[in-house]
């Protein structure tokens, strides 16, 4: 057995164990990274830790901390009410507004995780407030971000166009852009219908205070396989003491020690706008910026911090960074390149294109979509020349969609952000639903886009 297979098989075993037993897969992945990296690849602990996604960790922790503060002082609730007024009570329009706003942000240059990080907490807060399926709302945001991801001004689009030009392949920027938007829009439409969108349309308009679903406490003790012990329960108790019943989304909590004021809500909303400006406009790191803004808000309302820290999605963060660290070990071992080159050496160009789309989807579900595009598109050069040059544009479009639409996976940044901000559902159940959906997309999307853009 080669070293590559000795790294692939443990990853499959992790899925089996994490599915059968109530064990956080991130813990399994960290141990796997240590054992495989040390015993199989001969890597030092420092080399293994080099694959730890520090930026992703900071993004997830910072965003969930900031929006926990915003939720506890009533700002999210206030923004939700403004959204209801903006659509004149047409609740069914909100998921599509979130889709289009996310698409607009990425199409003009926002990094996809940044757009999702900003929009998802508000969208999921709205879903909890008005009884919309949170999975639908979260996926609408992700697919919106991916829909706009390949415009010529976007990050994905710019990088892909440069890679294609450097590889000497034919290029159609419009084809790639429309392929990404069209596929993601079609998927979003299917999700809207399947997850209750038609029912929302039949509801028609609602009054601002009408038809509101009860809001479950977000700062609650963790259960099941991800119990922290007394710290989480203590933070929950603190949250009950400090969260304002009138303005917080924890509407059932009664307290006489703290009440948020409209001034705090306005300042928090301005902080969220500043987050968007600094990360999207000035390209500053969203993790550092969100924690900085969170600190300012904590200094204004110190008693909110403890409950907000308890609401940071530590189990999900552990899951994501653990798997990412293991994938980093696989990349250093050359396993990802090994799989890609093995596929590219197939004799049939059509089958090679299909399998490269599959490889791009599977790897991107755990690793960087940009890195996948940069490594796999050049592998298509040998079979996209001569008589097969005509399918190059379609192959690039198929690779672009296959390698990005799978960001709905809970192991990707976008999927992790939605999972971390899920409201109104049991987190374990939400994770399983997101995992199943991500797995289905990973299997089905490459076949669909290959059929549409390469085979036809």
C-alpha positions as CSV (number, residue, x, y, z in Angstrom):
1,X,0.0,0.0,0.0
2,X,1.4,3.4,-1.0
3,X,1.7,6.3,1.4
4,X,-1.1,8.1,-0.5
5,X,-3.6,5.4,0.2
6,X,-2.4,5.3,3.8
7,X,-3.6,8.9,4.1
8,X,-6.8,8.4,2.1
9,X,-8.2,5.4,4.0
10,X,-8.0,7.0,7.5
11,X,-10.0,9.9,6.2
12,X,-12.8,7.5,5.2
13,X,-12.5,5.8,8.5
14,X,-13.0,9.1,10.3
15,X,-16.3,9.6,8.5
16,X,-17.5,6.2,9.5
17,X,-16.5,6.6,13.2
18,X,-17.9,10.1,13.5
19,X,-21.2,9.0,11.9
20,X,-21.5,5.8,14.1
21,X,-20.3,7.3,17.4
22,X,-21.0,10.6,19.1
23,X,-17.4,11.8,18.6
24,X,-16.4,15.2,17.1
25,X,-14.7,14.5,13.8
26,X,-12.3,17.3,14.4
27,X,-10.8,15.4,17.3
28,X,-10.4,12.3,15.1
29,X,-8.8,14.5,12.3
30,X,-6.3,16.0,14.7
31,X,-5.2,12.6,15.9
32,X,-5.2,11.3,12.3
33,X,-3.0,14.2,11.2
34,X,-0.6,13.5,14.0
35,X,-0.4,9.7,13.4
36,X,-0.3,9.8,9.6
37,X,2.0,12.8,9.5
38,X,4.4,11.4,12.0
39,X,4.4,7.6,11.2
40,X,3.7,7.6,7.5
41,X,5.0,10.9,6.2
42,X,7.8,11.4,8.7
43,X,6.7,15.0,9.4
44,X,7.6,16.9,12.5
45,X,4.9,18.3,14.7
46,X,5.8,21.8,13.5
47,X,5.3,20.7,9.8
48,X,1.9,19.2,10.7
49,X,0.8,22.3,12.5
50,X,1.7,24.4,9.5
51,X,-1.5,23.0,8.0
52,X,-3.6,24.4,10.8
53,X,-6.0,26.9,9.2
54,X,-5.3,29.9,11.6
55,X,-7.2,32.3,9.3
56,X,-10.3,30.1,9.1
57,X,-10.2,29.6,12.9
58,X,-10.0,33.3,13.5
59,X,-12.8,34.0,11.0
60,X,-15.2,31.5,12.6
61,X,-14.5,32.6,16.1
62,X,-14.5,36.3,15.4
63,X,-17.7,36.3,13.3
64,X,-19.7,34.1,15.7
65,X,-18.5,36.2,18.7
66,X,-19.4,39.5,17.0
67,X,-22.9,38.4,16.0
68,X,-23.5,36.8,19.4
69,X,-23.0,40.3,20.8
70,X,-25.2,41.8,18.2
71,X,-27.9,39.2,18.9
72,X,-27.8,39.7,22.7
73,X,-28.2,43.5,22.5
74,X,-31.1,43.2,20.1
75,X,-29.4,44.5,17.0
76,X,-30.1,41.4,14.9
77,X,-33.7,41.4,15.9
78,X,-33.9,45.1,14.9
79,X,-32.3,44.4,11.5
80,X,-34.8,41.6,11.0
81,X,-37.7,43.9,11.6
82,X,-36.2,46.4,9.1
83,X,-36.0,43.6,6.5
84,X,-39.7,42.8,7.0
85,X,-40.6,46.5,6.5
86,X,-38.3,46.7,3.4
87,X,-40.3,43.9,1.6
88,X,-43.6,45.2,3.0
89,X,-44.2,41.9,4.9
90,X,-43.5,39.6,1.9
91,X,-41.5,37.0,3.8
92,X,-41.0,34.8,0.7
93,X,-38.9,37.6,-0.9
94,X,-36.3,37.6,1.9
95,X,-34.4,34.4,0.9
96,X,-34.0,35.8,-2.6
97,X,-32.9,39.1,-1.3
98,X,-30.2,37.3,0.6
99,X,-29.2,35.3,-2.5
100,X,-28.9,38.4,-4.6
101,X,-27.0,40.5,-2.1
102,X,-24.5,37.7,-1.6
103,X,-24.1,37.3,-5.4
104,X,-23.6,41.1,-5.8
105,X,-20.9,41.2,-3.1
106,X,-18.9,38.4,-4.6
107,X,-19.4,39.6,-8.2
108,X,-17.7,43.0,-7.4
109,X,-14.7,41.4,-5.6
110,X,-15.7,40.2,-2.2
111,X,-14.2,36.9,-1.1
112,X,-16.9,34.3,-0.9
113,X,-16.4,33.5,2.8
114,X,-16.5,37.2,3.7
115,X,-19.8,37.7,2.0
116,X,-21.3,34.6,3.6
117,X,-19.9,35.7,7.0
118,X,-21.6,39.0,6.8
119,X,-25.0,37.9,5.3
120,X,-25.5,34.5,6.9
121,X,-26.0,35.6,10.6
122,X,-28.6,38.1,9.6
123,X,-30.3,35.8,7.2
124,X,-30.5,32.9,9.7
125,X,-31.7,35.3,12.4
126,X,-34.5,36.3,10.1
127,X,-35.3,32.6,9.4
128,X,-35.6,31.9,13.1
129,X,-37.7,35.0,13.7
130,X,-40.2,34.1,10.9
131,X,-40.3,30.4,10.8
132,X,-38.3,29.9,7.6
133,X,-36.4,26.7,7.3
134,X,-32.9,27.7,8.4
135,X,-31.2,25.2,6.0
136,X,-32.9,26.8,3.0
137,X,-31.9,30.3,4.2
138,X,-28.3,29.3,4.8
139,X,-28.0,27.5,1.5
140,X,-29.5,30.5,-0.4
141,X,-26.8,32.7,1.0
142,X,-24.0,30.2,0.0
143,X,-25.4,29.6,-3.5
144,X,-25.8,33.3,-3.9
145,X,-22.2,33.9,-3.0
146,X,-21.1,31.2,-5.5
147,X,-23.5,32.5,-8.2
148,X,-21.6,35.8,-8.4
149,X,-18.2,34.2,-7.9
150,X,-17.0,34.1,-11.5
151,X,-17.6,37.6,-12.8
152,X,-14.5,39.2,-14.3
153,X,-14.2,41.4,-11.2
154,X,-14.5,38.6,-8.7
155,X,-11.8,36.8,-6.9
156,X,-12.6,33.4,-8.3
157,X,-13.1,34.8,-11.8
158,X,-9.9,36.7,-11.8
159,X,-7.8,33.8,-10.6
160,X,-9.4,31.3,-12.9
161,X,-9.0,33.6,-16.0
162,X,-5.3,34.0,-15.2
163,X,-4.8,30.3,-14.7
164,X,-6.5,29.5,-18.0
165,X,-4.5,32.1,-19.9
166,X,-1.2,30.9,-18.4
167,X,-2.1,27.3,-19.4
168,X,-2.7,28.5,-23.0
169,X,-6.3,27.2,-23.1
170,X,-9.2,29.0,-24.9
171,X,-11.2,31.3,-22.5
172,X,-14.7,32.7,-22.4
173,X,-15.2,34.7,-19.3
174,X,-18.9,35.2,-20.0
175,X,-19.5,31.4,-20.3
176,X,-17.8,30.7,-17.0
177,X,-19.7,33.5,-15.2
178,X,-23.1,32.5,-16.6
179,X,-22.5,28.8,-15.9
180,X,-21.8,29.5,-12.3
181,X,-24.8,31.9,-11.9
182,X,-27.2,29.7,-13.8
183,X,-26.4,26.4,-12.0
184,X,-26.4,28.1,-8.5
185,X,-29.7,29.9,-9.3
186,X,-31.3,26.7,-10.5
187,X,-30.2,24.9,-7.3
188,X,-31.4,27.8,-5.2
189,X,-34.8,27.7,-6.9
190,X,-35.1,23.9,-6.2
191,X,-34.2,24.5,-2.6
192,X,-36.7,27.3,-2.3
193,X,-39.5,25.0,-3.5
194,X,-38.4,21.9,-1.6
195,X,-37.8,23.6,1.7
196,X,-41.0,25.5,2.1
197,X,-40.8,28.5,-0.2
198,X,-44.2,27.9,-1.8
199,X,-45.7,27.8,1.7
200,X,-44.1,31.1,2.4
201,X,-45.6,32.5,-0.7
202,X,-49.1,31.4,0.3
203,X,-48.6,33.1,3.6
204,X,-48.5,36.4,1.7
205,X,-47.7,39.4,3.8
206,X,-47.3,39.4,7.6
207,X,-47.4,42.2,10.0
208,X,-44.2,43.1,11.7
209,X,-45.3,41.6,15.0
210,X,-47.5,38.8,13.5
211,X,-46.8,35.2,12.7
212,X,-43.5,35.2,14.6
213,X,-42.0,31.8,15.5
214,X,-40.7,31.4,19.0
215,X,-37.0,32.0,19.1
216,X,-35.0,29.3,20.8
217,X,-32.2,30.3,23.2
218,X,-28.9,30.5,21.3
219,X,-26.6,30.6,24.3
220,X,-27.6,27.2,25.6
221,X,-25.6,24.4,27.1
222,X,-24.1,22.0,24.5
223,X,-25.3,18.5,24.5
224,X,-24.6,15.1,22.9
225,X,-21.0,14.5,21.7
226,X,-19.8,18.0,22.2
227,X,-20.4,18.8,25.8
228,X,-18.0,21.3,27.3
229,X,-18.8,20.8,31.0
230,X,-19.7,23.6,33.3
231,X,-18.3,26.5,31.3
232,X,-21.0,26.5,28.7
233,X,-23.8,26.1,31.3
234,X,-22.3,29.0,33.3
235,X,-22.2,31.2,30.2
236,X,-25.8,30.3,29.5
237,X,-26.8,31.4,33.0
238,X,-24.9,34.6,32.5
239,X,-26.7,35.1,29.2
240,X,-30.0,34.8,30.9
241,X,-29.1,37.4,33.5
242,X,-27.7,39.9,31.0
243,X,-29.8,39.5,27.8
244,X,-32.5,42.1,27.5
245,X,-36.0,40.5,27.1
246,X,-37.4,43.4,25.1
247,X,-34.8,43.8,22.5
248,X,-32.9,40.6,22.4
249,X,-33.8,37.6,20.3
250,X,-33.8,35.6,23.5
251,X,-37.2,37.0,24.1
252,X,-38.1,34.6,26.8
253,X,-35.3,35.7,29.1
254,X,-36.3,38.0,31.9
255,X,-33.8,40.3,33.6
256,X,-33.6,43.5,35.6
257,X,-29.9,44.0,35.5
258,X,-29.4,45.0,31.9
259,X,-31.4,46.5,29.0
260,X,-30.0,47.4,25.6
261,X,-30.8,50.8,24.3
262,X,-31.4,51.9,20.8
263,X,-28.1,53.7,20.9
264,X,-26.2,50.4,21.4
265,X,-28.2,48.8,18.5
266,X,-27.4,51.7,16.2
267,X,-23.7,51.6,17.1
268,X,-23.6,47.8,16.6
269,X,-25.3,48.1,13.2
270,X,-22.7,50.7,12.3
271,X,-20.0,48.2,13.4
272,X,-21.5,45.6,11.0
273,X,-21.4,48.1,8.2
274,X,-17.8,49.0,9.1
275,X,-17.0,45.2,9.0
276,X,-18.3,45.0,5.4
277,X,-16.4,48.2,4.3
278,X,-13.1,47.1,5.8
279,X,-13.2,43.5,4.6
280,X,-14.8,44.0,1.2
281,X,-13.4,47.4,0.3
282,X,-10.0,47.4,2.0
283,X,-9.4,43.6,2.0
284,X,-8.6,43.5,5.7
285,X,-8.8,40.1,7.5
286,X,-12.4,39.5,8.5
287,X,-11.4,37.6,11.7
288,X,-9.3,40.4,13.1
289,X,-11.8,43.1,12.2
290,X,-14.7,41.2,13.7
291,X,-12.9,40.6,17.0
292,X,-11.8,44.2,17.1
293,X,-15.4,45.5,16.6
294,X,-16.6,42.9,19.1
295,X,-14.1,44.2,21.7
296,X,-15.4,47.8,21.2
297,X,-19.0,46.6,21.7
298,X,-17.9,44.6,24.8
299,X,-16.3,47.7,26.3
300,X,-19.6,49.5,25.9
301,X,-21.6,46.6,27.4
302,X,-19.1,44.4,29.4
303,X,-21.7,42.1,30.9
304,X,-22.6,40.8,27.4
305,X,-19.1,39.4,26.7
306,X,-19.3,36.2,28.8
307,X,-22.5,35.0,27.3
308,X,-21.2,35.9,23.8
309,X,-18.1,33.8,24.3
310,X,-20.3,30.9,25.3
311,X,-22.2,31.3,22.1
312,X,-19.1,31.0,19.9
313,X,-19.5,27.7,18.0
314,X,-16.5,25.9,19.4
315,X,-17.6,22.3,18.5
316,X,-18.1,23.4,14.8
317,X,-14.8,25.2,14.9
318,X,-13.0,22.2,16.3
319,X,-14.6,20.1,13.5
320,X,-13.6,22.4,10.7
321,X,-10.0,23.2,11.7
322,X,-9.3,19.5,12.6
323,X,-10.3,18.3,9.1
324,X,-8.5,21.1,7.4
325,X,-5.3,20.3,9.3
326,X,-5.6,16.6,8.2
327,X,-6.1,17.7,4.5
328,X,-3.0,19.9,4.9
329,X,-1.0,16.8,5.8
330,X,-2.4,15.1,2.7
331,X,-1.4,18.0,0.5
332,X,2.1,18.0,1.9
333,X,2.4,14.3,1.2
334,X,1.4,15.0,-2.4
335,X,-1.8,12.9,-2.2
336,X,-3.9,15.5,-3.8
337,X,-1.5,15.9,-6.8
338,X,-1.3,12.1,-7.0
339,X,-5.0,11.7,-7.4
340,X,-5.2,14.5,-9.9
341,X,-2.4,13.3,-12.1
342,X,-3.8,9.7,-11.9
343,X,-7.1,10.9,-13.3
344,X,-5.5,13.1,-15.9
345,X,-3.5,10.2,-17.4
346,X,-6.7,8.4,-18.5
347,X,-6.9,7.8,-22.2
348,X,-10.5,9.1,-22.8
349,X,-10.6,12.9,-22.7
350,X,-14.3,12.9,-21.8
351,X,-13.8,10.6,-18.9
352,X,-10.7,12.4,-17.8
353,X,-12.7,15.7,-17.8
354,X,-15.5,14.1,-15.7
355,X,-13.1,12.5,-13.2
356,X,-11.2,15.8,-12.8
357,X,-14.6,17.5,-12.0
358,X,-15.2,14.8,-9.4
359,X,-11.7,15.3,-7.9
360,X,-12.2,19.1,-7.8
361,X,-15.5,18.7,-6.1
362,X,-14.3,16.2,-3.5
363,X,-11.1,18.0,-2.6
364,X,-12.7,21.5,-2.6
365,X,-15.3,20.3,-0.2
366,X,-12.5,20.1,2.4
367,X,-9.8,22.4,1.0
368,X,-9.4,25.8,-0.8
369,X,-11.5,26.1,-3.9
370,X,-8.9,28.5,-5.3
371,X,-6.1,26.0,-4.8
372,X,-8.1,23.3,-6.5
373,X,-8.8,25.4,-9.5
374,X,-5.1,26.4,-9.7
375,X,-3.9,22.8,-9.5
376,X,-6.5,20.9,-11.6
377,X,-7.2,23.2,-14.6
378,X,-3.6,22.9,-15.8
379,X,-3.9,19.1,-15.6
380,X,-6.5,19.3,-18.4
381,X,-4.0,20.8,-20.9
382,X,-2.7,17.5,-22.4
383,X,-6.2,16.3,-23.4
384,X,-7.6,19.8,-24.3
385,X,-5.4,20.4,-27.3
386,X,-5.7,19.5,-30.9
387,X,-9.0,17.9,-31.8
388,X,-10.3,18.3,-28.3
389,X,-9.7,22.0,-28.0
390,X,-13.4,22.7,-28.7
391,X,-14.4,21.3,-25.3
392,X,-11.8,23.4,-23.3
393,X,-14.3,26.3,-22.6
394,X,-16.9,23.9,-21.4
395,X,-14.4,22.0,-19.3
396,X,-13.3,25.2,-17.5
397,X,-16.9,26.1,-16.8
398,X,-17.6,22.6,-15.4
399,X,-14.4,22.7,-13.3
400,X,-15.3,26.2,-12.0
401,X,-18.8,25.1,-10.9
402,X,-17.8,21.7,-9.6
403,X,-15.0,23.2,-7.4
404,X,-17.1,25.9,-5.8
405,X,-20.7,24.7,-5.5
406,X,-19.5,22.2,-3.0
407,X,-18.7,25.0,-0.5
408,X,-22.0,24.1,1.0
409,X,-20.1,21.3,2.7
410,X,-19.9,21.8,6.5
411,X,-16.2,21.2,6.2
412,X,-15.7,24.2,3.9
413,X,-15.5,27.8,5.1
414,X,-19.0,28.8,3.8
415,X,-20.7,25.7,5.1
416,X,-19.0,26.1,8.5
417,X,-20.2,29.7,8.8
418,X,-23.8,28.7,8.1
419,X,-23.5,25.8,10.6
420,X,-22.0,28.1,13.2
421,X,-24.9,30.6,12.9
422,X,-27.7,28.0,12.6
423,X,-30.7,29.0,14.7
424,X,-33.9,27.3,15.4
425,X,-32.6,23.7,14.9
426,X,-30.6,21.2,16.9
427,X,-27.0,21.7,15.8
428,X,-26.2,18.0,15.4
429,X,-29.3,17.6,13.2
430,X,-28.4,20.7,11.2
431,X,-24.9,19.3,10.7
432,X,-26.2,16.0,9.5
433,X,-28.6,17.7,7.0
434,X,-25.8,19.9,5.8
435,X,-23.4,17.0,5.5
436,X,-26.0,14.9,3.5
437,X,-26.8,17.9,1.2
438,X,-23.1,18.6,0.7
439,X,-22.4,14.9,-0.1
440,X,-25.3,14.9,-2.6
441,X,-24.0,18.0,-4.3
442,X,-20.4,16.6,-4.4
443,X,-21.7,13.5,-6.2
444,X,-24.4,15.0,-8.5
445,X,-23.0,18.4,-9.5
446,X,-19.9,17.1,-11.4
447,X,-22.1,14.8,-13.5
448,X,-24.6,17.5,-14.2
449,X,-22.1,20.3,-15.2
450,X,-20.0,17.8,-17.2
451,X,-23.1,16.8,-19.1
452,X,-24.2,20.4,-19.7
453,X,-20.9,22.0,-20.6
454,X,-18.6,19.2,-21.8
455,X,-20.6,16.4,-23.1
456,X,-23.2,18.6,-24.9
